[in-house]
Structure formats: structure tokens, C-alpha cells
């Protein structure tokens, strides 16, 4: 179909190219534009097949994925790239280097370079391809297959809805100047007015690496409010991810460890496969990491983070929910709102997958929807406003 997203597969294994191609061809809205065995052949094919998104292995002969990304940047190619690679000895470090060179996101192959069980990542991969490829097509003025809040193809433009289309919601202004979804305000009045913002909690998933890089690089250097983040990411990657954010952010960014102090000028990133909660103690607020069961299908879970922030900070919290498929965080960010805290959601136009923020919005838990490019500014302004 004319709206289908064209995918270029780049992998040195013929088996992998074949298996990935089958997953793509079996997903409505996606088609294989072509396949290439390394970065050199991919660069030759791009002008001819004009893909909307690229699936890229990192370890390939003649021109590796990293070398391809460097050449892509040099040539000014804007087509989004999703890394699909195995974890080598330096897997996390190389993957973060790929993201710093312009790759949009990554998925690990489940069992090494030749993964005949690659089908286990089909949902994650195809959701990313639909999200990134669709976003790229729209920027080019083309139509794209819409996806629902789970990241899957939707029969309706704008995706499926829980309570009507977010695009069609009318707004009214609340007392503090926020744009509130009309019809939800009366039934969801906060228990108290917002107080001074003492913590910023962010929940984010698919599309997050790119989005957080943009937000963190644009935060004010004098922002004193501590930040805690749940980004859905496998174990072994969050340490390097935090380090990569620390290089572009004027604040200190680190992977959260058990007992870490929540303090001004510091952002803490949840560890992969560990829930992150906050806790206030007489000597100050700290981080708690747990191995508790998955919540909303995830560990770490944004719902777990938001619930603990609401419990300990109440109306002194700012909750932010951003791009990602599914509904993690959508329910418990409502607890922050109920307690009188402030809540922001990324808007549909700038989200790779408008899932988590959409569900939160349609539940009436979001006070304002913000484009990605304005998110850092809005966070800083709200955090610095005296109340």
C-alpha cells in the first residue's frame, strides 16, 4: 500500500536478513524495501530504494554499523536507524556510541549474532519500525500507517482510543493556567493546590533514548530540582546510557544505585530489571531498588516510580510521561495529580509511539501535553516557579 513503511535490513547474516524480513512482511503497514549485508552496500542502496527506516546490525565486515552511522551523518542522511544487534563484550558501550552517532533506538538480539529465536523480539521491533518510520514519513509530507497505543497498526488514524481521540479533546484552563481536558476536571479534582516542586519524575519507553537526549541536553544548568527517570531498557545498558546522558546534560546524570541520595542538580536513571522507588528519611531522600515482580509488564516500571513519588512528595512533585508503547505509568501518574502535583505528557505529534502519554491523557491524569522540543523548557519553568 502507498502508506506502508519501507524498511531496509542491514545484517551480514543471510539467515538474519531472511528472518527479519519475514517478521516485517507479516506486519501490516511494513514492507521490506531491500536488504544489505553491510554498511557499504546499504549506503549504495539508500538512494535507489528510499527507505523510511533502517534496521542495522553493528558487527559486520567491510563497513560496520558504527562506520555506517558515521558515514550516514557525514552524508546528511536523516532516515532513522534502529539497532538490532547482539551483546558483545563491549555491547552496551558500542550501542551507546551508536545512539550518540544518530541511531534512534536499539533492540538486543535474544541469543547472539545468529538468533534463530529472533521472533521473540518481533513486537518490539515492528513497533519501533512503525513508530520511527511513520514519524519520518510524516516529516516528509507522506502518509503513514497509524499505530494504536500498543504500537501496533491501527485501522483508524490516530490509533485506538480509550476515551475518545486525544486530538479531539477540548480544553479548559485550570486555576494555575494548565490546559485541562474538558469533561475530566470535575471528576478528577486534586486534593490540594500544587506546592513548590521538589522532585521531577519521568517515565518513558519506546523512543526514549532520542527523546531523553534532547530533553537532558536542553535543561538549565541552574535547575536544582532532582530528577528520577524510568526508561525501559535491558540490564547492562542503563549504566552506559546514564553516562551518555551525563556527557550532554549540564546536570549530573548517573545510574541509580541502592541508597543513592536524591539531591539538587542530580538526575538518577533506573537500572535495567530493577524497580526504582523514592523514600524520605530523616537525613534526606534516597533511592530504593527492588526485584519485586513486573508491574504493567515492566521492571523498572514507571507506575512503581510515580506511586512512590506521589506517596512521599505529594503536591511537591512534577510527573512527566513521554513516548512509549503500552500504558506503564499512565495509572500512577494520576496519583501525583490527585495529590496536587503537576503532570505533563508528551504530545502525539512528537511521540514515536503515542501510547503511555495517550493512556494517561485519556484517563484525565495529564494537565498539559507538550511537544518534545518544548519539554525541557516547560519542565524547568514549572520546577523554578515559586508556589
N, C-alpha and C positions, 0 to 999 in steps of 0.2 A: 504493500500500500504506500501511497505517497507520503503519509505521515510517519512511516516506520523509521526507526533509528538505525543507521548504518554503522556496524561495528567492524573495526579492523583488529584482527587477532595476531599478536606478535609473540611467538614462542618457538624455541629451537626444536621442541619435540613434536614430531608429526602426530603422535598419539594425543598429546595435549591439545594441539590445534584442532584435531578431529572431535575430541570430547567437548571442548569448549564451544566449538561450532554447533554441535548438536543441542547443547543447552540453550544457546542463543536462538537457533532456528525454531525450537519448540516453545519459545516465549512470544506471545502476541505482542506486536509493536517493535520487535527487534529482528534485524536481518544481518547476515554476515556480508560485509562489503568485500572483504578479501582476507587472506592470511599471509603472514610473512615469517620466515624462520629466524630473522634477526633484525636489529635496528636499521641496518643499511638498506635491506630490501623494503622495510616499512617506509622509510623516507622516500624511496623511489616510487612506491605505490600511492602515497597520500594524494598527490595532485591528480592522479587518474581516477581513484575510487571515491575521493572526497568523503571520508568517514565523518560521523558525528561524535564518535568516541572511540578510544583505543584501549584494548586490553593488552598489558605489557608484562612480559616476564623480565626479570632483572639479570639473570645469569644466562648469557647467550654468547656464542663465539662471534668473532669478527667485529661486531658492534653490540656491546652490552646494553641493558636497559638504561643504565646511568649515562653512558655515552650518547644514546639516542636522545635522552631528555636534554642533555647539554646542546646537542645539535638542533633539536626542536626549538629550544629557546633562542639560539643564535639565528635561526631562520624565521623567527617570529610566528611560529605555528601555534595557534590558540586552541586546537582541538583537545578536549580534556582526556586525561590518561588515568586509567585505573590499573594499579599494580596488582598482578596475580602471581605470586612468587612463593617459593619455599623458604623456610627459615634456615639460612646458612649460619655459620659460626658468628658472622657479623650481621645477621639478618636485620635486627632492629635498627642498627646504625645505618646500614645501607638503605633501608626503607625510608628512614627519616631524611637521609640525603636526597632520595628521590622526591619526597614531598617538598623539600626546600628548593628543588630544581623545577618545580611546577606540576608534578603529578598531583592529582586531585585527592586520591584515596587509595586504600590498599586492602587486599584480602590475602591471607596466607593459604597456600596450597595445603590441604589437610595431611598429606603424607609424603612430603619431599617433592623433588623436581618432577618425577613421573608419578602423578597421583591418579590411579585408576578409580579412586573414590571421589574424584573431583565434583561429582554430582551433589555431594553433601553441602557444598557452598553455593549451589545454584540460586537459591532465593536471594542470598546476599548479593551475589554478583549481578544477577539480572536487575535487581532493584537499583543498584548503583548505575548500571548502564542506562536504564530508563531515566533515572534522575539526572545524571550528568549529561547524557546525550540529548535529552529533551530540553534541558536548560540551554545547551549550546545551540540547538536548532532554533529555539525561540529568539535567542540573541541575533541569529542570522535572519530573522524575519520569516522563518518557516514554521509550519505547524508540527506538532509532536504528539505522539500518543500520550494521553493523560494517565496519571497514576493515582491510586487511592492512598489512604493514609498508611497502608501496609507496604507501599512501594510497588504494588502490582498494577498491571494495566487496568484502567477503569473504562467502563463503557461511556461514562459521562465526562465531559470536560470539567476539569477542576477536581475530579475524583469523587469517591463516595463521601457521603455526609452523615454525621451523627445527629445533627440537629439543624439541617439546612445548610446551604452553602455559606462558607465564611465570607465569600466575596459579596454575597447579597445581604449580609447583616447590616442593619442601620446602626448608627452610633448616637449616644448622647454623652454629654460631658459630665463627669463626676465633679464633686466639690473641689478636688485637688487638681482639676484640669485634665485628668486622664480621659481618653476616648473609651467609653464603655459600650459593650454590645447591648443594644436596646432589647428590652424584654427579659434580660437576665439580671438586671441590677436589683430589682425589688426582692427577688428570692435569694440573692447572694450578697446581702449587705455585710460588710466586715464588722467584726465585733468592736473595733476601735479605729481611730484615725492613725495613719502612718506616723511613726516616730523617726528619729534620726537613723539613717542606715548604718548598721554596724557590721553587716556581712552581706556578701553577694554570692548567691549560689546559682550555678549554671548547669543545666542538663542538656546533652547534645549527643547525636549519634551519626547516622549516615550524612556525609557532607561536612562533618565536624572538623577534620584536620585543616582544611582550607579556611573554613569559617572562623575557627579559633585563632588561626594565624593572623587573619585580617583584624579581628577584634583586639587581640592582645597587642599587636604592633601599633594600634592607634589609641591605646589607653593613655591617660595623662600620667606623666611622671610623678606628679604630686598627689595621685589618688592614694588615700590612706586606708580605705576600707578593704579588709581582707577578702579574698576570693577563694571559693572552693568549687571544683569542677568535677562532674562525672561525664566522661567521654567514653562511649562504648568502644573498647579496644582490647585485643587479646593480651594476656600476661606476657611479659617480656618486652613489650613495646612502649609501655607508658613512661618508663624511665627516660628513654631516648626522646620520646615525644615531649615530655616536660622540658628536657634540655634544649630541644629545638625551639620551643616557645620562649624559653629564657633568653635565647640569643636575639629575639626580635622584640621582646617586651621590655619597657622601661622599669617594670617591677621585677622582683624576684619570683621566679617560677620554678617549682620543684615537684617531683613525685611525692605524694603524701606517704609518710611513714607513721606507724603507731605512736601516738603521743605527741606528734608534731604540734607546735604552738600555732594557733590561728592568730596572726598578728598583722598590724598595719603594713602595707606595702608588699605583702606576700600573697602569691596565688598557689594553691595546692591542687594537684591533679590526682584523681583517684587511681589507685593501682588496678591493673587488669586482674579480674577474678577476685576482687576484694570490695565488699561494700564499704563506703565511706560515710561515717556519721560524725556530727559535731557534738561536743559536750562541754558545758561550762563547769569549771571547777574554781575553788577559791583563788587559786593562783592565776587563773585565766582560762580561756577557751582552748581546747585541744581537739585533735582528730582521733577517732576510733576506727580501726579497720577490723572487719569481721568476715568470717567464712559462712555466714548464715545462708540459707537457701536462696536461689534465684527469686527475684521479685520482678514482676512484669516481664519475665523471660530473660532477665539480665542480672549480672553481678560484675561490676558495680551497677547499681540501679539509681536512676535519678529520683525515683519515688522515695527510696530509703533516705537519700540525702535531703530532699525537700522536707520530709516528715520530721527529721531531726532538727533541721533549721527552724521550722515552724515551732517546734516544742521549746527550743532553748532561746530563740531570738524574737519570736512573735512578730509584733509590728515594727521591729527594728531590722527586718530582713528585706532584701531585694532578690526575688526569684526570677530567673531567666530561662526560658525553654526554647531551644533552637532546632535546626534542621535534623531530621531523623525519622526513620520509618517506625511504625507501631505507636504505642501510647505510653511508654515509660515516662514517668514524671508528670503526666497530664493530670492525674488524680491528686497527687500530694502537693503539687504547686498550689492547688486550691486551698490547702491548709494554711499556707503562707498568706494568701489573700484573705481567708476567713479571719486570721489573727490580726489583720490590719497592715500586713506587709505589702510591698509593691510587687507587681508582677508584669513582666514583659514577655512577648512571644515574637519570634521571627516571622515576618510576613510571607505569604505564599509565593510572591514573585521572586524572592531571593533565596528561598529554601530549595536545596537539591531534592529533598523529599519532604513535602509539607504534611508530615504525619504527626509527630509528637506535638508540635505547636498548634496544629489544627484541632486535635482532640481537646487539648487544654482550652483553646479558644471557645470551642463549641460547648464545652461544659460550663462556660461562664467564669473561668478562672484567670483569664488574661485581661489586664486593664488596658494594655496598648500593644498593637502589633507594629513592629519596627523593621524597616529594611536592613539587611546585613550591613550595608555601607554606613548606616547611621547608628548601629548598635553600640559601638564603643563610646560615641559622644553622648548617647542617651543614658547609658549606664553611669558614666562619670557625672553628668549633670544631676541625675537623681541622687547619686551617692553623696554628692557635695552639698545638696540643698539642705539648709538648716530647717529642722522641724521642732 
